[in-house]
């Protein structure tokens, strides 16, 4: 067997400095060799097969090393929807510590579907046959390697009780084999660009990673990173740490005014007039009457703390932000019932292209010029949300991920299906 997959091919899914066990690199090569000739009838089929092989090998390592990422996915789905995941006929026959063909089928579909944002993929695209081929490889080894370095990276109790030591784990989760998504990467790149315009590149990466881990849902269940990790901790009898993560509080990046400050504590007020008390660790910056830009976090029984960096600001910028927040709040309260009336009570709209989106926006909000916004959107299918707290939210590229009969593509498929069966 010619070796075509190497340790560096796994690196995008692992924390910096941590490698897969050699055994699982070998497993990935054996899987790829077995599925090389399977016809999946998709673009870049060879690249996709390698990705499937790598993901299946990491899934195997996840199970054998008790990493718990896949199991957190299964548990969270059952708690949320009270029904088994796709392809699972009966949860009772599944052993969470063992690999099985039904989970491999689902993993294959996830690995394929995240590469195609512009099409619907048949969940049985590769079917039981391919999953069984992969299972033959996974069952070949009686003795398996345990990735202690990855396990300790996630479940080290000293790290788990200190948010700032734990933050690299939260940041890594979006790149793990199960939670990785090109859509997440696009959102991260947008965050990175935004911060690169206000600070130097090395700081911008840290600020963008911090913001993303606070504010962006990841993975097939669309859950914030700290809630993914909390489920993993619950499953590993780390109840206290899991509870701390579940109750983790963030204040997203904002402008603050220093209301009070002494040698021990300072009181900050953000642009929404919310107050936060924290230790005064920056006495040169936290002076009464000063203005700054930062983000905050509250973990376990600690005080609020700076989460990221601190940038000096001005009263003028703070007042502008505060006025903007007040205007937005008032605006959303006024326009929400108006928008809902104009849409006939529907909060979701599915559009086939930018032209349809522009026509919809003219009906819903004729007083607003959305031309510039539309110019920055991709040309394909669009989804628009009406929100009580945020007005109109445009979300391109996710139409494939929403199951609703109002979606044009779904509607057409359903219509054809119904016509066939009449």
N, C-alpha and C positions, 0 to 999 in steps of 0.2 A: 504493500500500500504506500503510495507516494504521499508524503506529508505536505499538505497545502494550507493548514491553519496553524498559526504560531501564537505563543503567549501574548505578543503585542496586539494580536487581533482581538483579544479579550479586554484590553486595557481600558477602552471607553466605558466599560460597565463596572469597573472597580475603583475604589478610592486610590488616590495617589500613593504609591509605595507598597500597595498590596497586589499580589499576583494570584492567579488561579493555581491550584495544585496541578502538577504536571500530568497527573492521571486524567484530569478533565480535558486538558488540551488533546490528549490522545483519544479520549472519548469523542470529542468534536470531530476529529479527523476520521474516525471510524464511522460516525454517523454520516458525515458528508460523503464518504466513499460509498455507503449503502444507498443514499438517496440521490446520488449524482444523476442517474438516468431517469428519475421520476419526472413526468411531464406535468408542470404546474401552469403552463400556458399564460405566463405573465412576463412583462418586460424584466430584463436583468435577472433572469431565472437563476443563473449560476451564483450571482451575488446573494440572492435571496436564500438559496439553499445553504450557503455558508453561514448566513446569519441565523437560520433555523438551527443548524448544527451547533453553533456556539451557544445560542439561547437554551437549547435542550441540555447541553453539557452543564451550563451554569445552574439550570433548574435542578439537575441531578446533584450538583455540589451543594446547592441550597438545602435540599432535603437531607443529604448525608451528613452535612456539617451543622444541621439544626439552626440554620440562619433564620428561617421563619418568615421570609418575605412572601413566598407563595401562600403559605398557610394563613397569613394575615389577610391576604386577598380573598381566600375562600371564606374565612370567618366573617369578614366585613360584608361580603356580598350576602351571606345568609342572614346576618343581623339586619341588613338594610331592606332586603326584598323578601325575606322569609321563604325563599325557594332556592333550589340548587342552581349552580352556574350552568351555562350552556354545555351540553353534552353529558351532564352528570345525571344519571337516572336515579341514583340512590346514594346519599351521603354516607349511609351507615356502612357501606361496603368499602369505603375509602379509608385507608390508613394514612394519617397526616404525616407519618414519618417515612412513608414509602412512595416511590414513583409509581404512576399508573398511566395506562394508555389514554384514558379520558382526559386527564390533565394535559398530557402531551398534545392531544388534538386541539385543545383550547389554546395552548401555548403557540402552536403552529399558526393558528388563525390570528392570534394577537401579533405575532412577529410579521406576518404578511400584511395585515390590515393597516398597521401603522406606517407602512411604506406607500400607501395609496390613499391620499386624502380626496381624490376626485372620482372615486368609484366605490361601488358596493361589492364586497367580496363574499362569495358563497362560503359560509362557515365550514362547509365540508369540502373546500377546495382541494385538499390533499387527502382527506378521508381517513378511515380507520386503517387502511392498508399501510400508509406511510407512518402513522403513529405506531403501528405494530412493528414496523421495521426498526424504528428508533428504539422502541422498548426492547427489542432483541439485543441491541447494543448495550442498553442501560443494565440489562440483566446478565451480561457476560462476566462481570467482575464480582467475585465473592468477597474480596477484601477491598474496601474503599478508603480513600484518603480523606482526612478531615482538615478543613481550612481553618486552623486555629487562629491565624492572624486576622482573618475577616471576622470571625466570631468575636474575638476580643476587641476588635475595633468598634463593634456595635454594642456589645453587652458589658463592657468594662464599667463596674459600678461607680468608680471614682469619676469617670467621665459622665456617666448618666446623671449624677447629682450636681453637675456644673454646666449650666446652659452654654457657656462659651467654649467649653471643651466638647460639648455635644453638638454644637452648631455644624462642624464639618460633616458629621453623620447626616444631619438634615439636608445639607447642601448636596451630599453625594447621592441621596435617594433618587433624585430625578434622573440620574444617569444609570441606575441599576437596571439589570436585564428586564425586569418586569415593568418598571415605572417609566422607562425611557420613552420619549415621544418626540418626533420632529416638530410637532406643534409647540411643545414645551420649549424646545431649543429656539424656535423662532421668537417666542415671547421673551426668553432670556436675552437674546441678542438685541431685542428692542430695549430692554432694561439697561443693558450694557451701553448702548448708544446714547441713551438719555443721560446716564451718569458721566459718560466720557465728555459730554459738552460742558460739564460744570466742575470737573476735577481731573487730575492726572490719571493716565491709563491704569497704573498699578492699583490705585485706590478705587477706580471705577469698577474693576472686576469684583473687588471685595464688597462694595456697596450693592452692586447688581445681584451678586449671589445672596447677600443678606436679604434684600428686598424680595427676591424670588422665593426664598425659603419661607418667608413670612406670609406672602400674599397669593401664591399660585398653587392651585390644586394640581395634583399630578396622578398619573397612573390610570388604569381602566376604571377605577371607582371615583376619579376626580376628587381626591382627598388631600388636604394640606399635609406637608411632610411630617409635622410633629404628631399628627393623628395616625399616620401609617406606623410611625415608630412606637407610639403608645400601644397599639394593638400587638406589635411584636413583643414588647415588654410584658404585657399582660399574659401572653402565651408562654413566657419564660419565667413566670412567677416573680417578676419584679414589680409587684403591685404598687409600692410607694412611688417608684420612678414613673410607672405608667400613669398614675393619677396626676403626678406633677406635670407630665407632658400634656395630658388631656386638658388640664386647667391653665396651660401656658397662655399668657396674654401678650399681645403686641400692640404697640402704637406705631402705625406705619409712618414713613418719612414725612415730616411736616415742619412748618415754621413754629418756633416757640418764643414766647417772651418769658424772661426770668422775673417772676413776681416777687419772690423772696429768696434770700441767700444768706447763709451764715457759714461758719467753719465746718459744720456737720452736714446740714441738709439744704436742699434748694427746692423751690416750688416753681414748676413750669406750667405755662398755659399755651395750648396749641391753637391753631387757627379756627377750631370749632368751639373754643371757649371751654375745653376740657382740661382739668388740672391734674398734674402728676407730681408726686413727691419722691425725690430720690437723693441719694447721698451726693454730697458736693465733692466729687473727685476732680473737678476741673475748676478750681477756685479762680484761675486766671480768666476763665470764660464765663462761668456762672456768677455773674455779678448782677445785682438788682438793676433792672432796666436794660439789660443786654438782650440781644436777639440772636437766635441761632437756628440752624437747620440740622435735624437729626432724626433718629428713630429710637424707640424705646422697647424694652422687653421686661416682663415680670415673670420670674420662674420660681416655683416652689414657694417658700416663705420669705423670699428675698424682697428687697425694695425694688422699685422700678430702676432699671439701669440703661445706660446708653447702649444701643445695639448697632454697632457699626462705627461711624466716625462722627465728628462734630464740625460743622462749617459755620463760620461767623456770618451773620446776616444783618439786616438793617430794619429800623422801625418802618420805613417806607415799604419794604418787601413784605413784612409781616402784616401790615395794615391792608395791603393789596390782597394777600392770600385770605385774610380774615373776611374782607368784604366779598371776595369771590365765593367763599364757602357759604356765607349768609345768602347771597344772591341765588346760588345753586339750590340751596335747601328750599327757599321760598318758591323758586321757579318750578322745582319738581313737584312740590305740593299743589301748585296751581295747574300745571299742565297734565299731570297724570290722569285725572278724571276726564279732561278734554281729549287726550289721546285715546283713552279707552272708549270714549263715545264714538270717536271717528273710526275706530277699528271694529266697532260692533261688539266690544267686550273681549277681543282676542289680544293677548299679550305677546304672542309669537307670530312672526311672519316669515314665510319661506319664499325666496325669490330666485329665479333661475339665472339672473345675471344683473349687472350693474344698472342697465336701463330700467328693468323692472323695479329695482330698489329705488331709483330716483323718482319714478312715477309714484311708488308707495309713499315716499317721504313727502312729496308734494301734497298728497291727500291728507297725511297725518299731521304734518307741520309745515304748512305753506309759508308761514312767517319766517322760517329759517332757511338760509342758503347753505345747503349741504354739498355744493359742487366740489369744493376743495377736499372735503372728507372722502367723497366718493372717488375722487381722482387717485387717492392713495390706497384704495382697496383693490384686491385682485379681481380679475374680470369674471370669475366663475360664479357658482351658486352662492347665495347670501342668506344669512339668518339675522333677523332683527328682533330685539327684545324691548318691550316697554317696561321700565322699572320705576317703582314708586320713589326709589332713592337715587336713581341715576339717569332719569329721562329715557332717551333712546340709546340702546347699546347695539352696536353693529358687530357681528361675530362671523366673519368669513371663515371658510375652510372647515367648519365643523358640521355642516349639513349632513354629512355621511354618518355622524355619530348620534343623531337624534332619530328616534323611531316615532313617527307621527304621520297619520294619514294625510295631513295637509302638505307634506313635502311633495313638490311636483314629481320627483322621480318615483318616490314610494307610491304616490297616487296613481301614476301611470302603470306601474307594475301591478298594483292591486286591481286596477280596472281591467287589465289584460287577463289577470288570473281569474277574476270573476266571470269575464266573458267566456273564457275557455270552459268553465264548469257549469255554464247555464244549460 
